[in-house]
Amino acid sequence: MELRHALIKLNWLLSSQFGMDTRHFLLSLRGIPRFIGDWRRFRRGFSGKLSLMPCLYDWYEESGSTRSEYFWQDLLVARWIFEARPERHLDIGSRVDGFVAHVASFRQIEVLDVRKAAAQIPGIKFIQTDLMQPVKEIMGCCDSLSCLHALEHFGLGRYGDPIDPAGFERGIVNMSDLLKEGGTLYLSVPVGIDRVEFNAHRVFDPRVIVNRAERCSLRLKALTVIGPDGICEDSYLDMERMAALANRRYALGIFTFEKRSAK
């Protein structure tokens, strides 16, 4: 099992950081004989100009991947926001080409990110800011807030943010401050055996997230867990199930919190 995790991590490092996708490389090698055969058959019946631009691994891919945790979190949370119809929705650092685009297709969304935004996109307003610092101008401004697959990076420097081992804790405090009383926070992070995999991300014991949120007047309403191959599991609200989740190697937890009165 440890060898398998090491190989998965090595493949991720080679593909995402060095541009060497070993899976696509092996599939492309497998596809060369088929490509040559297809080219010969096409050439026999075609008399025009023909150049080569081989696509060698598409034969072995599905029509579109629905197994990714990103696919499911982006779809699920966008649907929840559509159904809730909040007055003002803010997002913190989620994927623009996934979740943010989903929401922008049916309503206005404001995105806060430590990075610059190069494009002007209809339905999306960008605000560059560091959520490890209080955003005093817009405290208590929204009734709906999302932060999907972003909090685990706070304080690790991966996206140009300052190094801060307590970055995620500061992030939760500042997220709570952005919400009105009764507002909803949709927060997704990796969950499992608590650890830091520097500088990629943190993996959280889910109880750490819940306890930190409770200290910021955020009450857990729901926890959806997305496991391998996009399998979704609900009702992780009791401590026994959360303890079991904390012993898993990795899953994605989508926490839904409600902002309650600080009194």
C-alpha positions in Angstrom: 0.0 0.0 0.0 2.8 2.4 0.9 4.5 1.6 -2.4 1.3 2.3 -4.3 1.0 5.7 -2.6 4.6 6.5 -3.4 4.1 5.6 -7.1 0.9 7.8 -7.2 2.8 10.7 -5.7 5.7 10.2 -8.1 3.4 10.2 -11.1 1.7 13.4 -9.8 5.1 15.1 -9.4 6.3 14.1 -12.9 3.0 15.1 -14.6 1.9 18.2 -12.8 5.2 19.8 -12.0 7.5 18.6 -14.8 5.0 18.0 -17.6 5.9 14.3 -17.9 2.6 12.5 -17.9 3.6 8.8 -17.5 0.1 7.5 -18.0 -0.4 9.4 -21.3 3.2 8.3 -22.4 2.4 4.6 -21.9 -1.0 4.9 -23.6 0.6 6.8 -26.5 3.2 4.0 -27.0 0.3 1.5 -27.0 -1.5 3.6 -29.6 1.4 3.8 -32.2 0.5 0.5 -34.1 -3.1 1.4 -34.3 -2.2 4.9 -35.6 0.0 3.5 -38.3 -2.7 1.1 -39.4 -5.4 3.7 -39.5 -3.1 6.1 -41.4 -2.4 3.5 -44.1 -6.1 2.7 -44.5 -7.0 6.4 -44.7 -4.2 7.1 -47.2 -5.3 4.5 -49.6 -8.6 6.2 -50.1 -7.5 9.9 -49.9 -5.6 11.8 -52.6 -5.3 15.3 -51.1 -2.5 16.8 -49.0 -2.1 14.9 -45.8 0.2 15.9 -42.8 0.6 14.1 -39.5 -0.4 15.2 -36.1 -0.7 12.0 -34.1 -3.3 11.8 -31.2 -2.3 8.4 -29.7 -4.1 7.9 -26.4 -7.6 9.3 -27.0 -8.8 5.8 -28.0 -8.4 4.7 -24.4 -10.2 7.7 -22.7 -13.8 8.0 -21.7 -16.0 10.7 -23.3 -15.3 12.8 -20.2 -14.0 12.1 -16.7 -16.6 12.1 -13.9 -14.4 10.3 -11.4 -12.5 13.4 -10.2 -13.4 14.8 -6.8 -13.2 18.3 -8.5 -15.9 17.3 -10.9 -18.3 16.3 -8.1 -17.6 19.1 -5.7 -17.9 21.7 -8.4 -21.2 20.3 -9.6 -22.7 19.6 -6.2 -21.9 22.9 -4.6 -23.0 24.9 -7.6 -26.4 23.1 -7.5 -26.7 23.8 -3.8 -26.2 27.5 -4.4 -28.7 27.5 -7.3 -31.3 26.0 -5.0 -30.5 28.3 -2.1 -30.6 31.5 -4.2 -28.6 33.7 -1.8 -28.6 37.4 -2.1 -24.8 37.8 -2.4 -22.3 34.9 -3.0 -18.6 35.3 -2.5 -16.0 32.6 -3.3 -12.4 32.2 -2.0 -9.9 30.7 -4.3 -12.0 28.0 -6.0 -11.3 26.8 -9.5 -12.4 29.5 -12.1 -12.6 26.9 -14.9 -14.8 24.6 -12.8 -16.9 25.7 -9.8 -16.8 29.5 -10.4 -17.8 29.1 -14.1 -20.7 26.9 -13.1 -22.0 29.5 -10.7 -21.4 32.4 -13.1 -23.6 30.6 -15.7 -26.7 31.4 -13.6 -25.8 34.3 -11.2 -23.2 36.9 -10.3 -20.2 35.7 -8.2 -17.4 37.6 -6.6 -14.0 35.8 -6.3 -11.4 36.6 -3.7 -7.9 35.2 -4.5 -4.3 35.9 -3.5 -3.4 35.6 -7.2 -4.1 38.1 -9.9 -6.8 37.5 -12.5 -5.7 38.1 -16.1 -9.1 38.0 -17.7 -12.4 39.9 -17.4 -15.2 37.3 -17.4 -18.9 38.0 -17.5 -20.7 37.3 -14.2 -17.4 37.2 -12.3 -15.9 40.0 -10.2 -12.3 39.4 -9.0 -10.9 40.9 -5.8 -7.2 40.2 -5.1 -6.6 39.8 -1.4 -5.0 37.5 1.1 -7.6 35.7 3.2 -5.1 35.1 5.9 -5.6 38.8 6.7 -9.0 40.3 7.7 -10.9 41.9 4.8 -12.4 44.8 6.8 -14.1 46.5 4.0 -16.5 43.7 3.3 -16.9 42.1 6.7 -20.5 40.7 7.2 -21.3 41.4 3.6 -22.6 38.1 2.3 -25.1 35.4 3.1 -23.3 32.7 1.1 -19.6 31.9 0.8 -17.6 29.1 -0.8 -14.0 27.9 -0.5 -13.4 24.7 -2.4 -10.1 22.9 -2.4 -8.3 26.1 -1.4 -8.0 26.4 2.4 -5.5 23.5 2.5 -3.0 25.6 0.7 -3.1 28.6 3.0 0.3 29.5 4.5 2.3 27.0 2.5 3.5 29.5 -0.1 2.5 27.5 -3.1 0.5 30.3 -4.7 2.6 33.2 -3.6 0.9 33.5 -0.2 3.1 34.2 2.9 4.4 31.2 4.8 2.3 30.8 7.9 1.8 27.4 9.7 -1.4 28.8 11.2 -2.7 30.0 7.8 -5.7 27.8 7.7 -6.9 28.8 11.1 -6.6 32.5 10.2 -8.5 31.7 7.0 -11.5 30.2 8.8 -11.6 33.2 11.2 -11.7 35.6 8.3 -14.3 33.5 6.3 -16.6 33.6 9.3 -16.2 37.4 9.5 -17.3 37.8 5.9 -20.7 36.0 6.6 -23.8 37.5 7.9 -25.6 35.8 10.8 -27.6 32.9 9.3 -25.3 32.8 6.2 -23.9 29.6 4.7 -20.2 28.5 4.2 -19.4 25.7 1.8 -15.9 24.5 2.6 -14.1 21.6 1.0 -10.7 20.3 2.0 -8.8 17.0 1.9 -9.6 14.9 5.0 -7.9 11.8 6.4 -4.8 11.2 8.5 -3.9 14.7 9.7 -0.6 15.9 8.0 1.1 18.5 5.9 2.5 17.5 2.5 4.7 20.5 1.9 4.2 22.6 -0.1 1.3 20.9 -1.9 -1.4 20.9 0.8 -2.6 19.9 4.2 -4.8 16.9 4.8 -7.1 17.5 7.8 -8.6 15.4 10.5 -12.2 16.5 9.9 -12.7 17.1 13.6 -10.0 19.8 13.5 -12.0 21.7 10.8 -15.3 21.3 12.8 -13.7 22.4 16.1 -12.0 25.4 14.6 -15.2 26.5 12.8 -17.2 26.2 16.0 -14.9 28.6 17.7 -15.8 31.1 14.9 -19.6 30.7 15.4 -20.0 28.3 12.5 -22.3 25.3 13.1 -21.9 22.2 11.0 -25.1 21.4 9.0 -23.8 18.7 6.6 -20.7 16.9 5.6 -20.4 15.1 2.3 -17.4 12.9 1.6 -16.1 12.2 -1.9 -14.0 9.1 -2.0 -12.1 7.3 -4.8 -13.8 7.3 -8.2 -16.2 10.0 -7.2 -18.2 8.0 -4.7 -20.2 10.4 -2.6 -21.2 9.7 1.0 -23.4 11.9 3.3 -24.3 12.1 6.9 -20.8 12.3 8.5 -22.2 14.3 11.4 -21.4 12.1 14.4 -18.0 11.9 16.0 -17.7 8.1 15.6 -17.9 8.4 11.8 -15.6 11.4 11.8 -13.0 9.5 13.8 -13.1 6.7 11.2 -12.8 9.2 8.4 -9.7 10.7 10.2 -8.0 7.3 9.8 -8.5 7.1 6.1 -5.6 7.9 3.8 -7.4 10.5 1.7 -10.9 11.7 0.8 -12.5 15.1 0.1 -14.8 16.5 2.7 -17.4 19.2 1.7 -18.5 20.9 5.0 -21.6 23.0 5.0 -21.6 25.5 7.9 -24.2 28.0 9.1 -23.1 31.3 10.8 -24.8 31.7 14.1 -24.9 34.5 16.6 -21.7 35.0 18.6 -23.8 35.6 21.7 
